[in-house]
Amino acid sequence: MSASRLALPTEDGPERWSWPITAHHYDSAVEVRPAEALAVNELGVQNLRRLRGHDPSAAGWRVIRRLLGPLEAVNSALDSPPTPHRRRAMLDVIAVLLTRCAETGRTFWGWTPQEWMHLLGRTQAEFHQHAPSWASDEVRPYLAAHAYLLGSFNEFHRLGSFQRLTCLGGSSDATG
């Protein structure tokens, strides 16, 4: 009997996943600038979530570009099926993080593991205690990916179970 060979992507091939965030490509200053906090507040939740009627040309989007860039880079690097509810969750993660930056006056670059844990929660119920009321269950797994890629968060053992979304029929399998 011979073992089958596992086909690995070539080192530079398009199938090869690469780390989406290189901190030195971004302005990773920890302090939220007053103009950025003001822009997040003026854009408002409706606009930040990019719901119907959001204004992609609003001046605030230009002001928060340094915060928005790495968040969108993480979303684009995630291998997530392009379903409407997953797209919604990914956009909502950006809104959650921008809102939290404006509230705390600190960017995600400088959050401690404890701050990420506070936002992520040890359980889905605890996540809902600290997240905005509009953040659905599907937001938490994407938020964990952002915590890992942007904040070097690696304490996944403290997060408990996640709701996993199935690819068939759009139903969900609640595991925690």
Residue pairs with C-beta under 8 A, 6 or more apart in sequence:
9 15
9 16
10 16
17 77
17 79
19 149
20 73
20 74
20 76
20 77
20 149
21 70
21 73
21 74
21 149
21 150
23 109
26 66
26 69
26 70
27 66
28 107
28 109
29 107
29 109
30 106
30 107
30 109
30 110
31 105
31 106
31 107
32 67
32 101
32 102
32 104
32 105
32 106
32 107
35 63
36 63
36 64
36 66
36 67
36 101
36 102
37 101
37 102
37 105
38 63
39 59
39 60
39 61
39 63
39 64
40 48
40 60
40 64
40 98
40 99
40 101
40 102
41 102
42 58
42 60
43 58
43 60
43 61
43 64
45 95
45 99
45 132
45 134
46 53
46 54
47 54
47 55
47 58
47 60
48 94
48 95
48 98
48 99
49 91
49 92
49 95
49 134
50 56
50 91
50 95
61 68
64 98
67 97
67 98
67 101
67 107
67 108
68 94
68 98
70 108
70 150
71 93
71 94
71 97
71 98
71 108
71 146
71 150
72 94
74 145
74 146
74 149
74 150
75 90
75 91
75 93
75 94
75 142
77 149
78 90
78 142
78 145
80 86
80 90
80 142
81 167
83 170
85 136
85 138
85 165
85 170
86 138
86 165
88 136
88 138
89 136
89 138
89 139
89 141
89 142
90 142
92 134
92 135
92 136
92 139
93 139
93 142
93 143
93 146
95 132
96 119
96 131
96 132
96 135
96 139
96 143
97 108
97 143
97 146
99 132
100 108
100 119
101 107
101 108
104 115
108 146
108 150
108 151
109 150
109 151
111 151
113 151
113 153
113 155
116 147
116 151
116 153
116 155
117 155
117 158
117 159
118 130
119 127
119 130
119 131
119 143
119 147
120 127
120 140
120 143
120 144
120 147
120 159
121 127
121 128
121 129
121 130
121 131
121 140
121 159
122 158
122 159
122 160
123 160
123 161
123 176
124 137
124 140
124 160
124 161
124 162
124 163
124 176
127 135
127 140
127 143
128 135
131 139
131 140
137 163
137 172
138 163
138 165
140 162
140 163
141 162
141 163
141 164
144 153
144 156
144 159
144 162
147 153
148 154
148 156
160 176
161 175
161 176
162 175
162 176
163 172
163 173
163 174
163 175
163 176
164 172
164 173
164 175
165 172
165 173
166 172
166 173
